[in-house]
Amino acid sequence: MGKKGKRDKKGKGAEKTAAKMEKKVSRRAKKEEEDLEALIAEFQSLDAKKNQVIESSCPPPSPRLNGSLSAHPEKDELILFGGEYFNGQKTYLYNDLYVYNIRKNSWSKVEIPNPPPRRCAHQAAVVPTAGGQLWVFGGEFASPNGEQFYHYKDLWVLHLATKTWEQIKASGGPSGRSGHRMVACKRQLIIFGGFHESARDYIYYNDVYAFNLDAFTWNKLTPLGIGPAPRSGCQMATTSEGSVIIYGGYSKQRIKKDVDKGTLHTDMFLLKTEGAGKEEDKWAWSRLNPSGVKPTPRSGFSVALGPNNRSLLFGGVHDEEEEESIEGDFFNDIYFYDIGKNRWFPGQLKGPKSEKRKRRRGRQAEAEGAGDEEMEKQPPQGPVEIVKEVVAEDGTVMTIKQVISGPAEEKERSESEEEEEEDGALGQQVEPCPRSNAMLAVKHGVLYVYGGMFEVGDRQFTLSDLYSIDLHKMEEWKVLVEMDPKAQEWLEESESDEEDDDMEGAEGGEEEEESSEEESEDEEGEEQHPSVQPDEKHADYLSRTEQYWIKLARSNMGPDAKEKKGSGT
């Protein structure tokens, strides 16, 4: 009895501390949020002028991260909503809605009256009710300078059949937050965690709420057992039995004035219910200890539910904090979690089954007494470091260091290189570049990865590319939309003397980039970058001039150049 009493008191003490902190944060945030409410209202007044649904074909959406990508429950479509973009000086938030047609590989923009206000780091979940519904909760709005935040606590539903937005007003829901996670589970939306941040304070959550999709009511769950510590950006997946799995995430704590310490969580929990999804059901937390090869610690990873009762994790970043800087390693790997077997394993690409590769493997099998399947099943011999160069429109060359699991044998690696040379292919096999905060969706067993970001030095690259991979075959990535260096705008803080740039946004940035490129060419004099030929496509230009840019990068930065992120990022 004594031990239990002490534990209860300790739990109540932690609850009181959390409640005090929440009050403190909410007081300081109130003034900020009042300022931002006026800006949000201004945007909403512009949206209110829309009085009919307009659907039009369009090029791929602009670069963004922290939006939501969802698979339509009935059609071969993906739905992209919201997100953010930062160009070095100004933060842009979106509430536009795009639909990607999988069969046609084409985008359309759908303008619907009275949409939710602009936001990022929200959560979206699809349910098949009445032709399909997209539910959206929470997220954040940031001031243009990125120093003030407004955290939403609103709940919206997009009726996909009628193309109408509806705000659902029900009391007793979660407080305003972003970075939380939400899943649809047995006619309920389950929400866990997240954080709330003001200019000076922040708080992370580990509470759980359920929204009943039939009664339209909120219920705060009070599970038994010890659950996860407060966190945001975790993996949240449902099981076929109606339980919820939580893995990883990120949180930070203030260890002294103006000094925060971040924590990358790697623990795993199961939230289980004894009933059939009703409000009176009893829920309980329990700790999971999965087997297999777990993901390396990271934050900013993206998650989706794949086929064969597996959830998956893609990409992310591992920040190593030093005294005055943070060095980030970005990832583009996939890890699967087999829900039934409670086991993690890395996703290994098998490569396309071309006739050349089959013949070569056949010869190698005769020589070494090993078959194709054995070679594919052998574990990788060790990580391989690849150095990639990305060239922006202004000629800036970014060197990305990437560590990936190598193929099974050194011989196979050299043979694949020969094969690529014979076929005239460029470099390594196609794959998304390492990134964090990308948007994922799975449809018909195919994973789609859109956008996200990576950083080199103090510069952030926000992406607008789209890749897919068949999760059943795991043979190769396909490029559906390539990254466009022309869309990469970056304005240094010292360049903020022209106010027009803030107003014009991306258009002003493009003009500035063009002029700076002309100036740099004049300064260099004799050195001229390769020019674009008439009617030449962007992909063809990159392919034709790739070696030039790689040589230029190595001469300026060296092949082993490694940059660091500033501590303010």
Backbone hydrogen bonds, N-H to C=O, Kabsch-Sander energy under -0.5 kcal/mol:
donor,donor_aa,acceptor,acceptor_aa,energy
5,G,1,M,-2.6
6,K,2,G,-2.2
7,R,3,K,-2.4
8,D,4,K,-2.5
9,K,5,G,-2.3
10,K,6,K,-2.6
11,G,7,R,-2.4
12,K,8,D,-2.5
13,G,9,K,-2.5
14,A,10,K,-2.2
15,E,11,G,-2.0
16,K,12,K,-2.4
17,T,13,G,-2.4
18,A,14,A,-2.4
19,A,15,E,-2.4
20,K,16,K,-2.6
21,M,17,T,-2.5
22,E,18,A,-2.4
23,K,19,A,-2.1
24,K,20,K,-2.4
25,V,21,M,-2.8
26,S,22,E,-2.7
27,R,23,K,-2.3
28,R,24,K,-2.0
29,A,25,V,-2.5
30,K,26,S,-1.4
31,K,27,R,-0.7
32,E,28,R,-0.8
33,E,29,A,-3.1
34,E,30,K,-2.2
35,D,31,K,-1.9
36,L,32,E,-2.1
37,E,33,E,-2.2
38,A,34,E,-1.0
39,L,35,D,-0.9
40,I,36,L,-2.7
41,A,37,E,-2.6
42,E,38,A,-1.7
43,F,39,L,-1.9
44,Q,40,I,-2.5
45,S,41,A,-2.0
46,L,42,E,-1.3
47,D,43,F,-2.0
48,A,44,Q,-2.2
49,K,46,L,-1.0
50,K,47,D,-1.8
54,I,111,E,-2.3
56,S,54,I,-0.5
56,S,109,K,-2.3
58,C,107,W,-1.9
64,R,463,L,-1.9
65,L,84,E,-1.7
66,N,437,N,-1.6
68,S,81,F,-2.1
70,S,79,I,-2.2
72,H,77,E,-2.7
77,E,75,K,-2.0
78,L,100,Y,-1.9
79,I,70,S,-3.3
80,L,78,L,-0.5
80,L,98,Y,-2.8
81,F,68,S,-2.3
82,G,96,D,-1.5
83,G,94,Y,-0.6
83,G,119,R,-2.5
84,E,65,L,-2.2
85,Y,92,Y,-2.1
87,N,90,K,-1.8
91,T,144,P,-2.6
92,Y,85,Y,-3.4
94,Y,83,G,-2.1
94,Y,119,R,-0.5
98,Y,80,L,-2.6
99,V,108,S,-2.9
100,Y,78,L,-2.8
101,N,99,V,-0.6
101,N,106,S,-3.1
102,I,76,D,-2.1
102,I,100,Y,-0.8
103,R,76,D,-0.5
105,N,101,N,-1.5
106,S,101,N,-1.3
107,W,58,C,-0.6
108,S,99,V,-2.0
109,K,56,S,-3.0
110,V,97,L,-2.6
111,E,54,I,-3.2
111,E,109,K,-0.6
112,I,110,V,-0.6
114,N,47,D,-0.6
119,R,94,Y,-2.2
120,C,140,E,-1.6
121,A,66,N,-2.4
122,H,66,N,-0.5
123,Q,137,F,-1.7
125,A,135,W,-2.2
127,V,133,Q,-2.3
131,G,128,P,-0.8
132,G,129,T,-1.9
133,Q,127,V,-2.7
134,L,158,L,-2.2
135,W,125,A,-3.2
135,W,133,Q,-0.6
136,V,156,W,-2.6
137,F,123,Q,-2.2
138,G,154,D,-1.9
139,G,177,R,-2.6
140,E,120,C,-2.6
141,F,150,Y,-2.7
143,S,148,Q,-2.3
146,G,143,S,-2.6
150,Y,141,F,-3.1
152,Y,139,G,-2.6
152,Y,150,Y,-0.6
155,L,168,I,-0.5
156,W,136,V,-2.8
157,V,166,E,-2.6
158,L,134,L,-2.8
159,H,157,V,-0.6
159,H,164,T,-2.9
160,L,132,G,-2.0
160,L,158,L,-0.9
161,A,132,G,-0.6
163,K,159,H,-1.6
164,T,159,H,-1.2
165,W,113,P,-0.6
166,E,157,V,-2.0
168,I,155,L,-2.7
168,I,166,E,-0.5
169,K,167,Q,-0.7
170,A,168,I,-0.8
177,R,152,Y,-1.9
178,S,195,F,-2.1
179,G,121,A,-1.8
181,R,192,F,-2.2
183,V,190,I,-1.9
185,C,188,Q,-3.5
189,L,211,F,-2.2
190,I,183,V,-2.9
190,I,188,Q,-0.6
191,I,189,L,-0.5
191,I,209,Y,-2.8
192,F,181,R,-2.5
193,G,207,D,-1.6
194,G,205,Y,-0.5
194,G,231,R,-2.7
195,F,178,S,-2.6
196,H,203,I,-2.4
198,S,201,D,-3.2
203,I,196,H,-2.3
205,Y,194,G,-2.8
208,V,221,L,-0.5
209,Y,191,I,-2.2
210,A,219,N,-2.7
211,F,189,L,-2.5
212,N,210,A,-0.5
212,N,217,T,-2.8
213,L,187,R,-2.3
213,L,211,F,-0.5
216,F,212,N,-1.9
217,T,212,N,-0.6
218,W,171,S,-0.7
219,N,210,A,-1.9
221,L,208,V,-2.3
221,L,219,N,-0.6
224,L,283,W,-2.3
227,G,225,G,-0.6
231,R,205,Y,-2.2
232,S,250,Y,-2.4
233,G,179,G,-3.0
235,Q,247,Y,-3.3
237,A,245,I,-2.0
239,T,243,S,-2.2
242,G,239,T,-1.7
244,V,271,L,-2.6
245,I,237,A,-3.3
246,I,269,F,-2.4
247,Y,235,Q,-2.2
248,G,267,D,-2.1
249,G,265,H,-0.6
250,Y,232,S,-2.6
251,S,263,T,-1.7
253,Q,261,K,-2.4
255,I,253,Q,-0.7
255,I,259,V,-1.9
256,K,259,V,-1.4
259,V,256,K,-2.6
261,K,253,Q,-3.2
263,T,251,S,-3.4
265,H,249,G,-2.2
265,H,263,T,-0.7
268,M,288,L,-0.5
269,F,246,I,-2.5
270,L,286,S,-2.9
271,L,244,V,-3.4
272,K,270,L,-0.7
272,K,284,A,-2.7
274,E,282,K,-1.7
281,D,278,K,-1.5
284,A,272,K,-2.1
285,W,224,L,-3.2
286,S,270,L,-1.7
288,L,268,M,-2.7
291,S,342,N,-2.2
293,V,344,W,-1.5
294,K,292,G,-0.8
299,S,317,V,-2.6
302,S,314,F,-2.6
304,A,312,L,-1.7
306,G,304,A,-0.6
306,G,310,R,-2.5
310,R,306,G,-0.6
310,R,307,P,-0.6
311,S,337,Y,-2.1
312,L,304,A,-2.9
313,L,335,Y,-2.4
314,F,302,S,-2.8
315,G,333,D,-2.0
316,G,331,F,-0.6
316,G,435,R,-3.0
317,V,299,S,-2.9
318,H,329,D,-2.5
319,D,317,V,-0.6
320,E,318,H,-0.5
320,E,327,E,-3.2
321,E,319,D,-0.7
322,E,325,S,-3.0
326,I,565,K,-2.0
327,E,320,E,-2.2
328,G,326,I,-0.5
329,D,318,H,-2.3
330,F,328,G,-0.6
331,F,316,G,-2.5
335,Y,313,L,-2.3
336,F,345,F,-3.1
337,Y,311,S,-3.0
338,D,336,F,-0.5
338,D,343,R,-3.2
339,I,309,N,-2.0
339,I,337,Y,-0.8
340,G,309,N,-0.6
342,N,338,D,-1.3
343,R,338,D,-1.5
344,W,291,S,-2.6
345,F,336,F,-2.2
347,G,334,I,-3.2
348,Q,346,P,-0.6
350,K,474,M,-3.0
351,G,475,E,-1.4
354,S,352,P,-1.7
358,K,354,S,-2.0
359,R,355,E,-2.6
360,R,356,K,-2.6
361,R,357,R,-2.8
362,G,358,K,-2.2
363,R,359,R,-2.2
364,Q,360,R,-2.5
365,A,361,R,-2.5
366,E,362,G,-1.9
367,A,363,R,-2.0
368,E,364,Q,-2.6
369,G,365,A,-2.2
370,A,365,A,-0.7
375,M,371,G,-2.0
376,E,372,D,-2.2
377,K,373,E,-2.0
378,Q,374,E,-1.3
381,Q,407,P,-0.9
384,V,404,I,-3.7
386,I,384,V,-0.5
386,I,402,Q,-3.4
388,K,386,I,-0.6
388,K,400,I,-2.7
390,V,398,M,-2.6
392,A,390,V,-0.5
392,A,396,T,-2.5
393,E,485,P,-1.2
395,G,392,A,-1.9
398,M,390,V,-2.9
398,M,396,T,-0.6
400,I,388,K,-3.4
400,I,398,M,-0.6
401,K,399,T,-0.6
402,Q,386,I,-2.7
402,Q,400,I,-0.5
404,I,384,V,-2.7
404,I,402,Q,-0.6
406,G,382,G,-1.3
413,R,409,E,-1.6
414,S,410,E,-2.2
415,E,411,K,-2.4
416,S,412,E,-2.4
417,E,413,R,-1.8
418,E,414,S,-2.0
419,E,415,E,-2.6
420,E,416,S,-2.3
421,E,417,E,-2.1
422,E,418,E,-2.5
423,D,419,E,-2.2
424,G,420,E,-0.7
424,G,421,E,-0.7
425,A,420,E,-2.5
427,G,425,A,-0.6
435,R,331,F,-2.4
436,S,453,M,-2.7
437,N,300,G,-3.1
439,M,450,Y,-2.7
441,A,448,Y,-1.6
443,K,446,V,-2.2
446,V,443,K,-1.7
447,L,469,I,-2.8
448,Y,441,A,-3.0
449,V,467,Y,-2.6
450,Y,439,M,-2.8
451,G,465,D,-2.2
452,G,64,R,-2.2
452,G,463,L,-0.6
453,M,436,S,-2.2
454,F,461,F,-1.8
456,V,459,R,-2.5
459,R,456,V,-2.0
461,F,454,F,-3.3
462,T,460,Q,-0.6
463,L,452,G,-3.0
466,L,481,V,-2.3
467,Y,449,V,-2.3
468,S,478,K,-2.0
469,I,447,L,-1.8
470,D,476,E,-0.5
471,L,445,G,-2.4
471,L,469,I,-0.7
472,H,445,G,-0.5
474,M,470,D,-3.1
477,W,430,V,-0.7
478,K,468,S,-2.8
480,L,466,L,-2.6
480,L,478,K,-0.7
481,V,466,L,-2.0
487,A,484,D,-2.0
488,Q,485,P,-1.6
489,E,487,A,-1.2
491,L,87,N,-3.4
492,E,490,W,-0.5
495,E,492,E,-1.7
496,S,493,E,-1.4
498,E,495,E,-1.0
499,E,497,D,-0.8
501,D,498,E,-1.0
502,D,498,E,-0.5
502,D,499,E,-0.7
503,M,499,E,-1.3
504,E,500,D,-3.2
505,G,501,D,-2.3
507,E,504,E,-1.1
509,G,505,G,-1.7
510,E,506,A,-2.1
511,E,507,E,-1.7
512,E,508,G,-2.0
513,E,509,G,-2.3
514,E,510,E,-2.3
515,S,511,E,-2.2
516,S,512,E,-2.4
517,E,513,E,-2.0
518,E,514,E,-2.1
519,E,515,S,-2.3
520,S,516,S,-2.2
521,E,517,E,-2.0
522,D,518,E,-2.2
523,E,519,E,-2.5
524,E,520,S,-2.0
525,G,521,E,-1.6
526,E,524,E,-1.3
527,E,524,E,-0.8
528,Q,526,E,-0.7
536,E,533,Q,-2.1
541,Y,537,K,-2.4
542,L,538,H,-2.4
543,S,539,A,-2.2
544,R,540,D,-2.6
545,T,541,Y,-2.2
546,E,542,L,-0.8
549,W,545,T,-1.8
550,I,546,E,-2.3
551,K,547,Q,-2.5
552,L,548,Y,-2.4
553,A,549,W,-2.7
554,R,550,I,-2.4
555,S,551,K,-2.3
556,N,552,L,-1.8
557,M,553,A,-3.1
558,G,553,A,-0.7
558,G,554,R,-0.9
561,A,558,G,-1.7
565,K,326,I,-1.5
567,S,324,E,-0.7
569,T,566,G,-1.6
